[in-house]
Amino acid sequence: MPMVPASFDIASLHAAYRAGLDPVRVVEAAFARIAAADDPGIFISLAEKSSALAAAAALGPFDPAAKPLWGIPFAVKDNIDVAGLPTTAACPAYLYQPAESAAAVQRLVEAGAIPIGKTNLDQFATGLVGVRTPYPVPRNPFDAGIIPGGSSSGSAVAVARGLVSFALGTDTAGSGRVPAGLNNLVGLKPSLGTVPVHGVVPACKSLDCVSVFALTVADAWVAYAVMAGADPRDPWSKPAPAGAPGAVPPGLRIGVPDAAGRRFDGDGLSERAFDGLVAGDLAAFGGRVRTVDLTPLFEVANLLYGGAWVAERYQAIRGFFEASPEALHPVTRHIIGGATALSAADAFAGLYRLRELAAASEALWRDIDVLVVPTLPRPYRLAELEADPIGPNTQLGVYTNFVNLLNLCALAVPGRFREDGFPAGVTLIAPAGKDALLASIGARLQAASGTPLGATGLPQPPLPDRPAAALPGEVEIVVVGAHLSGMALNHELTAPGGRFLRQARTAASYRLYALAGAPPRRPGLVRCGAGEGHAIAVEVWALPAEGFGRFVAAVPAPLAIGTVLLEDGAAAKGFLCETAATAGAEDISAHGGWRAFVETRAA
């Protein structure tokens, strides 16, 4: 009988299950690890051990295709309903017994995951520090004198200490990312609405989302993919974006904060860790790293606790707050109670200002594909929060508060450790719907940083191979010109959920022409006789089938979609050009591809 793996990452557990490990033993190990952890601040309530063991025994034969989370133990932040366990939102007087699990939890259970318990949090998910709770504060596993991060403190610590495979958090202002950075974890904050919030105690309904803490990007993505999708009971929910993680597109345009946007609160250790990642790990992608102005984003961040959205937090628990204000944590009561001084006019003023700043920030995404920022400026000590309960929390939200207000997706990943041995993660940010792109980048970045998993000291597992071919429901398409990664029309592939698969070259029977016309200039790929052509550099992408149809319908003459033969003997649909259109056009075949031609002309 195989041993229970030291690491609870999904790949390790599923390898052991495939070899014959009984999931009952993993559940027993999870409860034993929780007892041995000797940290009463992590969980507010635990599942009945007998019920969890029965769930493991009832899974049936190992079948990760039908149940991708077969036998995987997980934890749930205690503002998310789990049938059979109370929900408190870290406020004992608010306790209720849910009749059913939240939609996200139910989908995980149906996929074979086993809930182990409900975790501690900043009360009513109001805070980024993890200490605004009437229960014991979870201990940061790297330094017990440093905050665990919030509001999803217990979920992060549970995963970092190897007690469960993954845990659910919520993220309104950064609660799914800041604890990830402070605990050396992956924190996946999806595009708004893609995971239903039915069964989640609201903080700000218009901004709330369910997040995932995991040891690896692959684990976080599996949990997200299971939970994602619209729910008729949740008016905020929407279909999940198409696509899945794949290879990182070449020519990636990466933005990092400019000099004015570097916020480390005077901490040289965190600053040097970030600089090392930018100069080393990001540079290894071969993408183009450029500094960008984050001023509009910081102004958006300031709005979150400056008016309209504080009132939204008040509205979320208004009846309870007005009936039992003394039941709230003093800091939580102070923050949410500030809404009573606001008017409807103040709310509209905030909404109008947000719209202005959102328009100003849109220019950022015309120049970059992904923004990479420190997850937090620096770690703060518990003593600093005792002296100032508000200031450090404000600093922790510098790089997080604007994300949901602007409907962006984000992925926190472990970065290089600081010189003192404390983790210093980074966060990848992109427009809504780019979740798969962030996961593709994050997996490579996590592997490149070489950091161990969580706080257990376990090494990174080998990076799993990503699919180099279309998945069911996708169609491969060969692109040769302005649709290449990082070029002017690439958004026409990514918008409908296109996924970069690989770089390739055509068979040596094609010629490439620079067609006349207004920018962006277009290439014309024409097949010719054997011995008369060249092997032309191309990219192969995958498009969802329905997106492929719309894409093909929009291709203008003289271009068309036909079958393109590749150097390795494969064939796929791709861009071709009518021969008549190449009359008088410049033959650029000798350059080997459109990107090389453009770069030569630019030089």
ZAMARGU-4260 file (C-alpha; in steps of 0.2 Angstrom, whole numbers, plus 5000, padded with zeros to 4 digits):
<rodrens>
0) 5000/5000/5000 | 5008/5017/4995 | 5012/5029/5009 | 5002/5045/5011 | 5013/5059/5001
5) 5021/5072/5011 | 5014/5085/5000 | 4995/5086/4997 | 4997/5094/4980 | 4984/5086/4968
10) 4998/5078/4957 | 5006/5069/4971 | 4989/5063/4979 | 4983/5057/4962 | 4999/5048/4958
15) 4997/5039/4975 | 4979/5035/4972 | 4983/5028/4955 | 4996/5016/4964 | 4982/5010/4976
20) 4982/5023/4991 | 4965/5023/5000 | 4958/5041/5001 | 4952/5036/5018 | 4970/5036/5024
25) 4972/5054/5017 | 4957/5060/5026 | 4964/5052/5042 | 4981/5061/5039 | 4973/5078/5036
30) 4964/5077/5053 | 4980/5071/5061 | 4990/5085/5053 | 4977/5098/5060 | 4979/5091/5077
35) 4998/5091/5076 | 4998/5109/5069 | 4993/5115/5087 | 4986/5131/5080 | 4968/5135/5086
40) 4967/5150/5075 | 4966/5141/5058 | 4949/5133/5059 | 4933/5139/5066 | 4924/5122/5064
45) 4929/5105/5057 | 4919/5092/5048 | 4914/5077/5058 | 4928/5065/5055 | 4917/5051/5053
50) 4907/5060/5039 | 4923/5065/5030 | 4929/5047/5031 | 4912/5041/5024 | 4913/5053/5010
55) 4931/5046/5005 | 4925/5028/5006 | 4910/5032/4995 | 4920/5039/4981 | 4921/5023/4971
60) 4935/5018/4959 | 4948/5031/4956 | 4942/5041/4941 | 4950/5058/4939 | 4943/5060/4922
65) 4925/5060/4929 | 4930/5068/4945 | 4945/5079/4943 | 4946/5082/4962 | 4944/5063/4967
70) 4950/5061/4985 | 4957/5079/4987 | 4954/5087/5005 | 4950/5105/5005 | 4945/5119/5017
75) 4933/5133/5015 | 4933/5151/5022 | 4919/5153/5035 | 4909/5165/5025 | 4905/5152/5012
80) 4892/5139/5016 | 4895/5121/5019 | 4880/5110/5022 | 4882/5102/5040 | 4894/5116/5046
85) 4889/5133/5054 | 4893/5149/5045 | 4899/5163/5056 | 4909/5175/5045 | 4920/5176/5061
90) 4906/5183/5071 | 4899/5171/5084 | 4883/5181/5086 | 4880/5180/5067 | 4881/5161/5066
95) 4868/5151/5056 | 4866/5133/5049 | 4865/5133/5030 | 4852/5122/5022 | 4864/5118/5008
100) 4882/5121/5002 | 4887/5136/4992 | 4886/5133/4973 | 4905/5133/4972 | 4907/5121/4986
105) 4894/5109/4979 | 4903/5108/4963 | 4919/5104/4971 | 4911/5090/4981 | 4903/5083/4965
110) 4920/5083/4957 | 4927/5072/4971 | 4934/5084/4984 | 4931/5082/5002 | 4928/5097/5014
115) 4938/5096/5030 | 4933/5112/5039 | 4929/5130/5039 | 4943/5143/5041 | 4946/5159/5051
120) 4945/5176/5043 | 4945/5195/5046 | 4927/5197/5052 | 4914/5199/5038 | 4929/5198/5026
125) 4934/5216/5030 | 4953/5217/5031 | 4969/5212/5023 | 4978/5208/5039 | 4970/5192/5046
130) 4970/5198/5064 | 4952/5206/5065 | 4944/5191/5072 | 4937/5186/5089 | 4945/5169/5088
135) 4964/5166/5090 | 4974/5173/5075 | 4981/5160/5064 | 5000/5159/5065 | 5011/5164/5050
140) 5021/5148/5047 | 5036/5157/5042 | 5037/5169/5057 | 5024/5169/5071 | 5027/5188/5074
145) 5021/5192/5056 | 5003/5194/5052 | 4995/5179/5042 | 4986/5191/5030 | 4968/5192/5027
150) 4954/5192/5026 | 4956/5173/5021 | 4969/5170/5034 | 4964/5153/5040 | 4963/5146/5022
155) 4980/5152/5017 | 4989/5145/5033 | 4979/5128/5031 | 4987/5126/5013 | 5004/5133/5018
160) 5006/5120/5032 | 5000/5106/5021 | 4984/5102/5031 | 4973/5102/5015 | 4977/5102/4996
165) 4968/5119/4993 | 4956/5131/5001 | 4943/5143/4996 | 4944/5161/5001 | 4935/5176/4995
170) 4942/5192/4987 | 4934/5209/4987 | 4950/5220/4990 | 4964/5207/4989 | 4959/5194/5002
175) 4963/5180/4990 | 4980/5187/4986 | 4988/5196/5001 | 4987/5180/5011 | 4995/5170/4997
180) 5010/5182/4996 | 5012/5181/5015 | 5011/5162/5015 | 5021/5157/4999 | 5006/5151/4990
185) 4996/5153/4973 | 4981/5164/4975 | 4969/5163/4960 | 4957/5178/4960 | 4946/5175/4945
190) 4936/5187/4933 | 4921/5193/4942 | 4906/5182/4941 | 4914/5167/4934 | 4913/5158/4950
195) 4895/5159/4958 | 4894/5168/4975 | 4877/5160/4979 | 4880/5154/4997 | 4893/5167/5001
200) 4890/5180/5015 | 4892/5196/5005 | 4905/5210/5008 | 4902/5220/4992 | 4890/5210/4981
205) 4896/5220/4965 | 4914/5215/4969 | 4915/5199/4978 | 4922/5183/4971 | 4927/5166/4977
210) 4946/5163/4976 | 4957/5148/4978 | 4973/5145/4988 | 4984/5131/4982 | 5002/5125/4982
215) 5003/5126/4963 | 4995/5135/4949 | 4989/5119/4941 | 4980/5114/4957 | 4972/5131/4958
220) 4966/5130/4940 | 4958/5113/4942 | 4948/5119/4957 | 4943/5135/4948 | 4938/5126/4932
225) 4927/5114/4942 | 4918/5129/4951 | 4917/5141/4936 | 4901/5144/4927 | 4884/5153/4928
230) 4872/5149/4942 | 4853/5154/4940 | 4852/5158/4958 | 4866/5171/4957 | 4862/5186/4946
235) 4880/5191/4946 | 4886/5175/4939 | 4891/5173/4921 | 4899/5159/4910 | 4917/5155/4912
240) 4929/5162/4899 | 4934/5150/4886 | 4951/5142/4885 | 4963/5133/4897 | 4981/5136/4902
245) 4994/5132/4888 | 5011/5138/4882 | 5016/5156/4886 | 5014/5166/4870 | 5031/5173/4863
250) 5033/5192/4862 | 5023/5194/4878 | 5022/5212/4883 | 5025/5213/4902 | 5021/5229/4912
255) 5030/5233/4929 | 5028/5248/4940 | 5038/5263/4935 | 5048/5273/4948 | 5033/5282/4955
260) 5023/5266/4956 | 5036/5256/4967 | 5028/5255/4984 | 5038/5245/4997 | 5035/5256/5012
265) 5054/5258/5015 | 5058/5239/5014 | 5074/5235/5004 | 5072/5217/5006 | 5055/5216/4997
270) 5061/5228/4984 | 5077/5218/4980 | 5067/5202/4979 | 5055/5210/4967 | 5069/5217/4956
275) 5078/5200/4956 | 5062/5192/4949 | 5060/5206/4936 | 5078/5205/4930 | 5079/5186/4931
280) 5063/5176/4930 | 5053/5188/4920 | 5067/5191/4908 | 5068/5173/4905 | 5051/5173/4896
285) 5059/5182/4882 | 5045/5195/4883 | 5046/5213/4882 | 5047/5221/4900 | 5042/5239/4901
290) 5038/5251/4915 | 5021/5258/4916 | 5012/5272/4925 | 5000/5265/4939 | 4993/5282/4944
295) 4975/5279/4938 | 4975/5262/4947 | 4981/5269/4963 | 4967/5282/4962 | 4955/5268/4959
300) 4962/5259/4974 | 4958/5274/4985 | 4940/5273/4981 | 4937/5256/4989 | 4936/5263/5007
305) 4932/5280/5002 | 4913/5280/5000 | 4901/5270/4989 | 4909/5253/4993 | 4910/5255/5011
310) 4891/5258/5010 | 4889/5242/5001 | 4898/5233/5015 | 4886/5241/5027 | 4871/5236/5016
315) 4877/5218/5016 | 4875/5216/5035 | 4864/5231/5038 | 4850/5222/5048 | 4863/5213/5059
320) 4874/5228/5061 | 4859/5239/5067 | 4852/5226/5079 | 4869/5221/5086 | 4883/5233/5083
325) 4892/5227/5099 | 4894/5210/5092 | 4906/5216/5079 | 4925/5217/5081 | 4929/5235/5086
330) 4939/5238/5070 | 4926/5230/5059 | 4913/5240/5067 | 4923/5257/5065 | 4926/5254/5046
335) 4908/5248/5041 | 4900/5260/5053 | 4908/5274/5043 | 4895/5271/5030 | 4881/5279/5041
340) 4889/5296/5037 | 4887/5294/5018 | 4873/5299/5007 | 4866/5292/4991 | 4874/5307/4982
345) 4891/5301/4989 | 4888/5284/4982 | 4885/5291/4965 | 4900/5302/4966 | 4911/5287/4969
350) 4903/5278/4954 | 4906/5293/4943 | 4924/5294/4948 | 4927/5276/4945 | 4920/5277/4928
355) 4932/5291/4924 | 4947/5282/4931 | 4942/5266/4922 | 4942/5275/4905 | 4959/5283/4909
360) 4966/5266/4914 | 4961/5257/4898 | 4976/5264/4888 | 4987/5254/4899 | 4981/5237/4891
365) 4984/5243/4874 | 5003/5243/4878 | 5004/5227/4889 | 4997/5210/4890 | 5000/5207/4908
370) 5004/5218/4923 | 5016/5211/4936 | 5017/5219/4953 | 5022/5214/4971 | 5008/5206/4979
375) 5011/5217/4994 | 5023/5231/4998 | 5031/5222/5013 | 5026/5210/5028 | 5019/5218/5044
380) 5022/5212/5061 | 5008/5209/5073 | 5014/5223/5085 | 5013/5235/5071 | 4994/5231/5069
385) 4992/5233/5088 | 4999/5250/5087 | 4990/5255/5071 | 4975/5244/5066 | 4971/5254/5050
390) 4988/5260/5042 | 4996/5244/5038 | 4980/5237/5031 | 4979/5252/5019 | 4997/5249/5013
395) 4993/5230/5010 | 4980/5235/4998 | 4991/5246/4987 | 4992/5233/4973 | 4976/5224/4976
400) 4961/5236/4979 | 4959/5242/4961 | 4958/5225/4953 | 4940/5221/4956 | 4934/5239/4954
405) 4941/5238/4937 | 4935/5220/4933 | 4952/5213/4931 | 4958/5195/4934 | 4973/5192/4945
410) 4985/5177/4950 | 4997/5179/4965 | 5011/5167/4963 | 5027/5164/4974 | 5042/5174/4969
415) 5060/5174/4975 | 5062/5174/4994 | 5069/5189/5003 | 5086/5189/5010 | 5079/5185/5027
420) 5070/5169/5021 | 5053/5177/5021 | 5042/5174/5005 | 5040/5189/4993 | 5027/5184/4980
425) 5021/5194/4964 | 5004/5196/4957 | 4999/5195/4938 | 4985/5206/4933 | 4976/5206/4916
430) 4958/5211/4909 | 4943/5201/4913 | 4943/5184/4903 | 4962/5182/4903 | 4962/5170/4917
435) 4970/5156/4907 | 4984/5167/4901 | 4988/5172/4919 | 4988/5153/4923 | 5000/5150/4909
440) 5012/5163/4914 | 5010/5160/4932 | 5015/5141/4931 | 5031/5145/4922 | 5035/5159/4934
445) 5032/5149/4949 | 5044/5135/4942 | 5057/5148/4937 | 5057/5155/4954 | 5062/5138/4962
450) 5053/5142/4978 | 5047/5127/4988 | 5029/5123/4991 | 5020/5132/5004 | 5029/5132/5021
455) 5033/5114/5021 | 5050/5115/5012 | 5045/5103/4999 | 5052/5106/4982 | 5043/5111/4967
460) 5036/5096/4957 | 5041/5095/4939 | 5031/5107/4928 | 5017/5096/4919 | 5017/5096/4901
465) 5004/5108/4893 | 4994/5102/4879 | 5002/5107/4862 | 4986/5102/4853 | 4968/5108/4853
470) 4957/5101/4866 | 4940/5094/4862 | 4929/5108/4857 | 4943/5118/4850 | 4950/5121/4832
475) 4968/5124/4828 | 4972/5139/4818 | 4989/5144/4810 | 4993/5163/4810 | 5007/5171/4801
480) 5005/5190/4803 | 4997/5204/4814 | 4988/5190/4824 | 5005/5184/4831 | 5007/5186/4849
485) 5010/5203/4855 | 5005/5211/4838 | 4991/5222/4833 | 4977/5210/4830 | 4982/5196/4842
490) 4967/5202/4853 | 4955/5195/4839 | 4961/5178/4845 | 4962/5181/4864 | 4945/5189/4865
495) 4935/5174/4860 | 4946/5163/4872 | 4960/5158/4860 | 4974/5149/4867 | 4992/5149/4861
500) 4999/5131/4858 | 5016/5132/4850 | 5028/5140/4838 | 5030/5131/4821 | 5036/5133/4803
505) 5027/5129/4787 | 5032/5116/4775 | 5046/5123/4763 | 5033/5126/4750 | 5026/5144/4754
510) 5030/5161/4750 | 5026/5176/4761 | 5022/5194/4754 | 5020/5211/4762 | 5003/5216/4755
515) 5000/5234/4751 | 4987/5243/4762 | 4984/5254/4777 | 4991/5249/4794 | 4992/5236/4801
520) 5001/5229/4786 | 4996/5212/4781 | 5006/5197/4775 | 5000/5186/4761 | 5005/5167/4763
525) 5004/5158/4746 | 5008/5140/4743 | 5019/5137/4728 | 5027/5122/4720 | 5040/5110/4728
530) 5057/5118/4728 | 5050/5135/4725 | 5046/5141/4743 | 5052/5143/4760 | 5048/5137/4778
535) 5039/5152/4786 | 5038/5155/4805 | 5020/5154/4811 | 5011/5152/4827 | 4998/5138/4831
540) 4983/5144/4841 | 4967/5135/4847 | 4950/5143/4846 | 4934/5137/4854 | 4924/5130/4839
545) 4910/5144/4840 | 4923/5157/4841 | 4932/5150/4826 | 4917/5151/4815 | 4915/5170/4820
550) 4933/5173/4817 | 4933/5165/4800 | 4918/5175/4795 | 4927/5191/4798 | 4942/5187/4788
555) 4943/5200/4774 | 4948/5197/4756 | 4961/5194/4748 | 4964/5184/4764 | 4956/5167/4767
560) 4956/5152/4779 | 4963/5136/4771 | 4974/5122/4775 | 4992/5126/4780 | 5005/5112/4779
565) 5018/5112/4793 | 5036/5107/4793 | 5033/5093/4805 | 5020/5085/4793 | 5004/5091/4803
570) 4991/5102/4794 | 4979/5115/4801 | 4967/5128/4796 | 4976/5145/4793 | 4978/5161/4784
575) 4981/5160/4765 | 4981/5173/4752 | 4974/5174/4734 | 4988/5174/4722 | 4981/5188/4712
580) 4984/5200/4727 | 5002/5197/4728 | 5006/5206/4711 | 5018/5220/4714 | 5019/5215/4733
585) 5036/5214/4741 | 5042/5195/4743 | 5048/5194/4760 | 5050/5175/4761 | 5069/5176/4764
590) 5066/5185/4781 | 5058/5168/4787 | 5042/5176/4795 | 5032/5191/4798 | 5039/5195/4815
595) 5057/5195/4808 | 5052/5206/4794 | 5044/5219/4805 | 5058/5219/4817 | 5071/5222/4803
600) 5061/5236/4796 | 5059/5244/4813 | 5078/5243/4815
</rodrens>
